[in-house]
């Protein structure tokens, strides 16, 4: 087809478009005949109304990216992404809406994930309603919505605003009104059971089989035990294990085999055993050697730590730290064998690190939300940058979650 016929084809397309918009004028029928190539086969009939089904068990390199839409708080979403995929058009596997900095958690044994979100009746104003939305993970379809009676915790996204019991019978959702509490949801019936107060304490860390632990403002921890029907059974307080004024902690632990590792702003690591009925403090030790302390190396970032399935802990670090830099991320990721209390590797992050996560599997990938709010994918064995993911709907991908 020569240049003139291309121009004629373009004119026809523009004319047809304008006709659809209500404009009327004559079209040269001879030009239409010249533009049609009878040798080309007819286009296949496009099937509509199809629903694609995702696999029951997600591949190890799939991850849920919490796209918070931080610039406006509306239009946030969870993006299911294959972080190992090199083809841009094949990376996104599904999305689910998540409004006003909603909270997210995925079940491992149930084909479900859960989003706790909020809506104003007039968009950005009017009465506020909190809703727990339960999704089918293979179809991304809504299974049920539960209108919340309490005021859910609404803050920057984090992994411990919701928790599941060990057998995934109950879902625990943190509330903050500003009094602390959590609500128990029975997942077989999809019903709200009870809201239990946690005076002076917030967040939900699943403990044992039927217990939930929350961090307290005095530097301690409160463990709440529930019965088999989801009602309050007993409360147990752990005495302060850190000084909230001199050495505050990140409320975001890496949890490995039932042990929660809470880093402090100045580089201490506090170990708490969450595998039993009641949370217990084990020990505290420093992530830093003497030289690193002199250089003011410190942890920093939003979702600043994670663990792999081999039991190694990864944490974002930065030098020249001081009060306030704990929010800023870092230029390195340090890898620790926490059982041996030993650092085993350092990975340089030239594009800066805000949040990190590890994929599942024997050979995990390190996923880093970088300083430009794109995702850098690293090989943690070699420290090599494999690829950078961008333009997948990301505005502020602040937290990444393993997908099961």
C-alpha positions in Angstrom: 0.0 0.0 0.0 1.5 3.4 -1.1 1.6 6.7 0.8 -1.5 8.0 -1.0 -3.6 4.9 -0.1 -2.4 5.2 3.5 -3.7 8.8 3.5 -7.0 7.7 2.1 -7.4 5.0 4.7 -6.7 7.6 7.5 -9.3 10.0 6.0 -11.8 7.2 6.0 -11.1 6.3 9.6 -11.4 9.9 10.7 -14.6 10.3 8.7 -16.2 7.3 10.3 -15.2 8.5 13.8 -16.7 11.9 13.1 -19.9 10.3 11.8 -20.2 8.4 15.1 -19.9 11.8 16.9 -22.8 13.2 14.8 -21.0 14.9 12.0 -22.4 14.3 8.5 -20.5 14.7 5.1 -19.9 12.7 2.0 -17.3 9.9 1.7 -15.7 8.9 -1.5 -16.8 5.3 -2.1 -14.0 4.7 -4.5 -11.5 5.5 -1.8 -13.1 2.9 0.4 -12.8 0.3 -2.3 -9.2 1.1 -2.8 -8.5 0.9 0.9 -10.0 -2.6 1.3 -7.6 -5.5 0.5 -9.7 -8.5 -0.4 -6.7 -10.8 0.0 -6.5 -10.3 3.7 -8.4 -12.9 5.8 -11.4 -11.7 7.9 -10.7 -10.8 11.5 -11.7 -13.6 13.9 -14.8 -13.0 16.1 -13.7 -11.7 19.4 -15.1 -13.4 22.4 -16.3 -11.1 25.1 -17.3 -11.6 28.7 -14.5 -13.9 29.5 -13.1 -14.2 33.0 -9.6 -15.5 33.3 -8.8 -17.8 36.2 -5.5 -17.5 38.0 -3.7 -20.7 39.3 -4.7 -22.1 42.7 -1.1 -21.7 43.8 0.7 -18.6 42.5 4.2 -19.0 41.0 7.0 -18.1 43.5 8.0 -14.9 41.6 4.4 -13.4 41.8 4.0 -10.6 44.4 1.3 -8.3 45.5 2.4 -4.7 45.2 0.6 -2.2 47.5 0.0 0.8 45.2 -1.2 3.3 47.7 -1.8 6.2 45.3 -0.3 8.4 48.1 -0.6 11.6 46.1 -4.4 11.6 46.4 -5.3 8.6 48.6 -8.0 7.6 46.1 -7.6 5.0 43.4 -5.2 2.8 45.3 -4.9 -0.8 44.3 -3.2 -4.1 44.9 -1.3 -5.1 41.8 -0.5 -8.8 41.4 2.9 -8.7 39.5 5.4 -11.3 38.2 8.6 -9.6 39.2 10.7 -12.0 37.1 8.8 -11.4 33.9 10.9 -9.5 31.4 8.1 -8.7 29.0 6.3 -5.5 30.1 2.9 -6.6 28.7 3.0 -9.9 30.6 3.9 -8.7 34.1 0.5 -7.7 35.5 -1.6 -10.7 36.5 -4.5 -8.9 38.2 -5.6 -5.9 40.3 -8.0 -5.1 43.1 -9.1 -1.7 44.3 -7.9 -0.4 47.7 -9.3 3.0 48.7 -8.0 5.6 51.2 -4.7 3.7 52.2 -6.5 0.4 52.7 -4.8 -2.5 54.5 -4.1 -5.9 52.9 -3.4 -9.4 53.8 -3.5 -12.7 51.9 -4.3 -16.1 53.2 -1.9 -19.0 52.5 -4.4 -21.9 52.8 -7.6 -20.2 51.8 -8.1 -19.0 48.2 -8.8 -15.5 49.5 -7.2 -12.1 50.3 -8.6 -9.3 52.4 -8.6 -5.5 52.0 -9.7 -3.1 54.7 -10.6 0.2 53.1 -12.6 3.3 53.6 -15.1 5.4 51.6 -16.7 8.9 51.9 -20.2 9.3 50.7 -19.2 12.2 48.5 -15.9 11.0 47.4 -13.5 13.2 49.3 -16.1 14.3 51.9 -19.2 13.2 53.7 -19.7 10.4 56.3 -16.9 7.8 56.3 -17.6 4.1 56.1 -14.9 1.4 56.6 -15.4 -1.9 54.7 -13.6 -5.2 54.9 -13.7 -6.6 51.3 -13.0 -10.3 50.9 -11.7 -11.4 47.4 -11.4 -14.7 45.6 -7.7 -14.8 44.7 -8.1 -16.8 41.5 -10.8 -14.6 39.9 -10.1 -11.3 41.8 -13.9 -11.2 42.3 -15.5 -9.9 45.5 -16.8 -12.7 47.7 -18.3 -10.5 50.5 -18.2 -7.1 52.0 -18.4 -6.5 55.8 -19.4 -3.0 56.9 -17.2 -2.0 59.9 -18.7 -0.8 63.1 -15.4 0.5 64.5 -12.8 2.9 63.0 -10.1 0.8 61.4 -6.4 1.7 61.7 -5.8 4.2 58.8 -2.1 4.9 58.3 0.7 4.3 55.9 0.4 0.7 54.7 2.1 -1.9 56.8 2.1 -5.7 57.1 0.8 -5.9 60.6 -2.4 -3.9 60.4 -4.2 -7.3 59.9 -3.2 -10.8 60.9 -4.5 -14.3 60.5 -4.6 -17.0 63.1 -2.2 -19.9 62.5 -5.0 -22.1 61.2 -6.5 -19.2 59.3 -9.9 -19.6 61.0 -9.8 -16.0 62.3 -8.8 -12.7 60.8 -7.7 -9.9 63.2 -8.1 -6.3 62.1 -6.4 -3.4 64.0 -8.6 -0.4 64.9 -7.6 3.0 66.1 -10.2 5.6 67.1 -7.8 6.8 68.8 -8.3 4.0 71.3 -6.6 0.8 70.3 -8.6 -2.4 69.6 -8.9 -5.2 67.1 -11.9 -6.9 65.5 -12.2 -10.7 65.2 -13.7 -12.0 61.9 -14.6 -15.8 61.7 -13.6 -16.7 58.1 -15.8 -19.8 57.6 -19.0 -17.9 58.2 -17.5 -14.5 57.1 -19.0 -12.8 60.2 -17.7 -10.3 62.6 -17.5 -11.9 66.1 -16.2 -9.2 68.5 -14.1 -6.1 68.9 -11.6 -6.4 71.7 -10.0 -3.4 73.3 -6.2 -3.2 73.7 -5.7 -0.2 76.0 -2.5 1.7 75.1 -1.5 -0.9 72.5 -2.0 -1.2 68.7 -1.4 -3.6 65.7 -1.9 -7.3 65.3 0.8 -9.9 65.5 -0.5 -13.5 65.4 0.8 -15.4 68.4 0.4 -19.2 69.0 -2.9 -20.6 67.9 -5.5 -18.3 69.4 -3.6 -15.2 70.6 -2.9 -11.8 69.2 -0.1 -9.5 70.4 0.0 -5.7 70.2 2.8 -3.2 70.8 2.2 -0.8 73.7 3.2 2.8 74.2 5.3 2.0 77.3 7.6 -0.3 75.3 6.0 -3.5 76.3 3.5 -5.8 74.6 0.0 -7.0 75.2 -1.1 -10.5 74.3 -4.8 -11.2 74.0 -6.1 -14.8 74.1 -9.4 -15.7 72.5 -11.5 -18.8 72.7 -12.6 -21.1 69.9 -15.6 -18.9 69.1 -13.4 -15.8 68.8 -14.3 -14.1 72.1 -12.0 -12.6 74.7 -10.6 -15.2 77.0 -7.6 -13.5 78.8 -5.0 -10.7 78.6 -1.3 -10.9 79.4 1.2 -8.0 79.5 4.8 -8.2 78.7 7.0 -5.7 80.6 8.8 -3.0 78.5 11.7 -4.5 76.4 12.8 -1.2 74.9 13.1 2.5 75.9 10.5 4.5 73.9 12.5 7.7 74.4 16.1 6.6 74.1 15.9 3.8 71.6 12.4 3.6 69.9 11.7 0.7 67.5 10.2 0.1 64.2 6.8 -1.6 64.7 7.6 -3.7 61.6 9.4 -6.9 62.5 10.7 -9.6 60.3 9.1 -12.8 61.6 11.0 -16.1 61.1 9.8 -19.4 62.5 7.6 -17.7 65.1 10.3 -15.3 66.3 9.7 -11.6 65.6 12.8 -9.4 65.1 12.1 -5.8 65.9 14.9 -3.3 64.8 15.4 -0.1 66.8 16.1 3.3 65.2 19.8 3.0 66.4 20.5 -0.5 65.2 19.5 -2.8 68.1 17.5 -5.9 67.2 14.9 -7.2 69.8 13.9 -10.9 69.5 10.4 -11.8 70.7 9.0 -15.3 70.7 5.4 -15.3 69.2 5.1 -19.1 68.8 3.6 -19.8 72.2 0.4 -18.7 73.9 1.9 -15.5 75.2 4.6 -13.2 73.7 8.0 -13.5 75.4 11.1 -11.4 75.1 14.2 -13.5 74.2 17.2 -11.1 73.9 18.5 -8.0 72.2 21.7 -7.5 70.2 23.3 -5.0 67.9 23.3 -5.1 64.1 26.4 -2.9 64.1 30.1 -3.4 64.9 32.1 -0.6 66.6 33.3 1.0 63.3 29.7 1.1 61.9 28.5 2.7 65.1 31.0 5.5 64.7 29.8 6.0 61.1 26.2 6.2 62.4 24.9 3.3 60.3 21.2 2.9 61.1 18.1 1.1 59.7 15.6 3.1 57.7 12.6 2.9 55.4 9.0 2.1 55.3 8.8 -1.7 54.9 12.4 -1.8 55.8 12.9 -5.6 56.4 11.8 -9.0 55.3 12.9 -12.6 55.4 13.4 -15.4 52.9 12.3 -19.0 53.2 15.9 -20.0 54.3 15.4 -17.9 57.4 17.7 -15.0 56.5 16.7 -11.5 57.5 17.2 -8.5 55.1 17.1 -4.9 56.3 17.7 -1.5 54.7 20.6 0.5 56.2 22.1 4.0 55.8 25.2 5.8 57.1 25.4 9.2 58.8 22.1 8.5 60.6 20.5 10.7 63.2 17.0 11.4 64.6 14.6 11.6 61.7 16.6 9.6 59.1 14.8 6.4 60.1 12.0 7.3 57.6 14.4 7.9 54.7 15.4 4.5 53.5 19.0 3.6 52.7 21.8 2.9 50.2 22.4 -0.8 51.3 20.6 -3.9 52.2 22.3 -6.0 54.9 21.6 -9.8 55.1 21.7 -11.5 58.6 21.8 -15.0 59.8 19.7 -14.1 62.9 20.2 -17.5 64.5 24.0 -16.9 64.5 23.5 -13.2 65.1 25.8 -12.5 62.2 25.7 -10.4 59.1 26.6 -12.5 56.0 26.3 -10.1 53.1 25.9 -6.4 52.1 24.1 -5.4 48.9 24.7 -1.9 47.5 21.5 -0.2 46.2 22.6 2.7 43.9 19.0 3.8 43.3 18.2 4.0 47.0 15.8 1.7 48.9 12.5 2.7 50.5 11.0 -0.7 51.0 12.0 -4.3 50.4 10.5 -7.8 50.1 11.7 -11.3 49.1 10.0 -13.7 46.7 9.3 -17.2 47.8 11.5 -20.2 46.9 15.0 -21.6 47.4 16.5 -18.9 45.2 14.5 -15.7 46.1 14.6 -12.4 44.3 15.1 -9.2 46.3 12.5 -6.6 45.3 13.3 -3.0 46.2 11.0 0.1 46.0 13.7 2.6 44.9 14.0 6.3 45.3 12.1 7.0 42.1 9.2 4.7 43.3 9.9 2.1 40.7 10.8 -1.5 41.6 14.4 -2.8 41.3 14.8 -6.6 41.2 18.1 -7.9 42.6 19.8 -11.3 42.7 20.6 -11.5 46.5 23.3 -14.1 45.9 25.4 -11.9 43.5 24.0 -8.5 44.4 23.3 -8.0 40.7 20.5 -5.7 39.5 18.5 -7.8 37.2 15.9 -5.3 36.0 13.8 -2.3 36.9 10.0 -2.4 36.7 8.1 0.8 36.0 5.0 2.0 34.2 2.9 -0.8 35.6 0.4 1.6 37.2 2.9 2.5 40.0 2.7 5.9 41.7 3.7 5.0 45.2 4.3 1.2 45.5 5.1 1.4 49.2 4.9 -2.2 50.4 5.4 -5.5 48.6 3.9 -8.8 49.8 4.7 -12.4 49.0 1.9 -14.0 46.9 0.8 -17.6 47.7 
